[in-house]
Amino acid sequence: MLIGISKLISPELLKVLMEMGHSDEIVLADGNFPAASHAQRLVRCDGHSIPELLDAILQLFPLDQYVEKPAALMEVVPGDTAETPIWETYKGIIENHSGLDQPFEHVERFAFYERSKKAYAVIATGESALYANLILKKGVIKSS
């Protein structure tokens, strides 16, 4: 363990976050997402929810300030009656860390899968909420 780094951030996840550069994307995948078959780099975070991981990651990881929507959600499939209250949870966490109140672009399901295949890494979680998948685009860390 380290001071100031959440115990949710494993050494493997910390390494991936450190390796990522500006505009690289990372997927926080729910338990239904085909993570192993879509990931260039797979980080297992089974047993953890996406909101708790999102909060821990955004303490270390700036969102891209040069794009209008630095986060992407998988759109609900037309005709599906699934509810997405987790999106409001994500919005609150992102707003708390970045000040953005409208951070999301909505991506059609199969386009989301294709984009995920190009992401730097996929984090497989134990999240059970439907349509809980989230893509984050890394920003620039400015020197002080």
CORZI-V358208 format. One record per residue. RES is the residue in three letters. SS is DSSP state (alpha for helix, beta for strand, coil for the rest). BURIAL is 1 if it has 9 or more other ideal C-beta (glycine too) atoms within 8 Angstrom, else 0. Layout:
res:RES ss:SS burial:BURIAL
res:RES ss:SS burial:BURIAL
//
This chain:
res:MET ss:coil burial:0
res:LEU ss:coil burial:0
res:ILE ss:coil burial:0
res:GLY ss:coil burial:0
res:ILE ss:coil burial:1
res:SER ss:coil burial:0
res:LYS ss:coil burial:0
res:LEU ss:coil burial:1
res:ILE ss:coil burial:1
res:SER ss:coil burial:0
res:PRO ss:alpha burial:0
res:GLU ss:alpha burial:0
res:LEU ss:alpha burial:1
res:LEU ss:alpha burial:1
res:LYS ss:alpha burial:0
res:VAL ss:alpha burial:1
res:LEU ss:alpha burial:1
res:MET ss:alpha burial:0
res:GLU ss:alpha burial:0
res:MET ss:coil burial:1
res:GLY ss:coil burial:0
res:HIS ss:coil burial:0
res:SER ss:coil burial:0
res:ASP ss:coil burial:1
res:GLU ss:beta burial:1
res:ILE ss:beta burial:1
res:VAL ss:beta burial:1
res:LEU ss:beta burial:1
res:ALA ss:beta burial:1
res:ASP ss:coil burial:1
res:GLY ss:coil burial:0
res:ASN ss:coil burial:0
res:PHE ss:coil burial:1
res:PRO ss:coil burial:0
res:ALA ss:alpha burial:1
res:ALA ss:alpha burial:0
res:SER ss:alpha burial:0
res:HIS ss:alpha burial:1
res:ALA ss:coil burial:1
res:GLN ss:coil burial:0
res:ARG ss:coil burial:0
res:LEU ss:beta burial:1
res:VAL ss:beta burial:1
res:ARG ss:beta burial:0
res:CYS ss:beta burial:1
res:ASP ss:coil burial:0
res:GLY ss:coil burial:0
res:HIS ss:coil burial:1
res:SER ss:coil burial:0
res:ILE ss:alpha burial:1
res:PRO ss:alpha burial:1
res:GLU ss:alpha burial:1
res:LEU ss:alpha burial:1
res:LEU ss:alpha burial:1
res:ASP ss:alpha burial:1
res:ALA ss:alpha burial:1
res:ILE ss:alpha burial:1
res:LEU ss:coil burial:1
res:GLN ss:coil burial:0
res:LEU ss:coil burial:1
res:PHE ss:coil burial:1
res:PRO ss:coil burial:1
res:LEU ss:beta burial:1
res:ASP ss:coil burial:1
res:GLN ss:coil burial:0
res:TYR ss:coil burial:0
res:VAL ss:coil burial:0
res:GLU ss:coil burial:0
res:LYS ss:coil burial:1
res:PRO ss:coil burial:1
res:ALA ss:beta burial:1
res:ALA ss:beta burial:1
res:LEU ss:beta burial:1
res:MET ss:beta burial:1
res:GLU ss:coil burial:1
res:VAL ss:coil burial:0
res:VAL ss:coil burial:0
res:PRO ss:coil burial:0
res:GLY ss:coil burial:0
res:ASP ss:coil burial:0
res:THR ss:coil burial:0
res:ALA ss:coil burial:0
res:GLU ss:coil burial:0
res:THR ss:coil burial:1
res:PRO ss:coil burial:0
res:ILE ss:alpha burial:1
res:TRP ss:alpha burial:1
res:GLU ss:alpha burial:0
res:THR ss:alpha burial:1
res:TYR ss:alpha burial:1
res:LYS ss:alpha burial:1
res:GLY ss:alpha burial:0
res:ILE ss:alpha burial:1
res:ILE ss:alpha burial:1
res:GLU ss:alpha burial:1
res:ASN ss:alpha burial:0
res:HIS ss:alpha burial:1
res:SER ss:alpha burial:1
res:GLY ss:coil burial:0
res:LEU ss:coil burial:1
res:ASP ss:coil burial:0
res:GLN ss:coil burial:0
res:PRO ss:coil burial:1
res:PHE ss:beta burial:1
res:GLU ss:beta burial:0
res:HIS ss:beta burial:0
res:VAL ss:beta burial:1
res:GLU ss:coil burial:0
res:ARG ss:alpha burial:1
res:PHE ss:alpha burial:0
res:ALA ss:alpha burial:0
res:PHE ss:alpha burial:1
res:TYR ss:alpha burial:1
res:GLU ss:alpha burial:0
res:ARG ss:alpha burial:1
res:SER ss:alpha burial:1
res:LYS ss:alpha burial:0
res:LYS ss:alpha burial:0
res:ALA ss:coil burial:1
res:TYR ss:coil burial:1
res:ALA ss:beta burial:1
res:VAL ss:beta burial:1
res:ILE ss:beta burial:1
res:ALA ss:beta burial:1
res:THR ss:beta burial:1
res:GLY ss:coil burial:1
res:GLU ss:coil burial:1
res:SER ss:coil burial:0
res:ALA ss:coil burial:1
res:LEU ss:coil burial:0
res:TYR ss:coil burial:1
res:ALA ss:coil burial:1
res:ASN ss:coil burial:1
res:LEU ss:beta burial:1
res:ILE ss:beta burial:1
res:LEU ss:beta burial:1
res:LYS ss:beta burial:1
res:LYS ss:beta burial:1
res:GLY ss:coil burial:1
res:VAL ss:coil burial:0
res:ILE ss:coil burial:0
res:LYS ss:coil burial:0
res:SER ss:coil burial:0
res:SER ss:coil burial:0
//
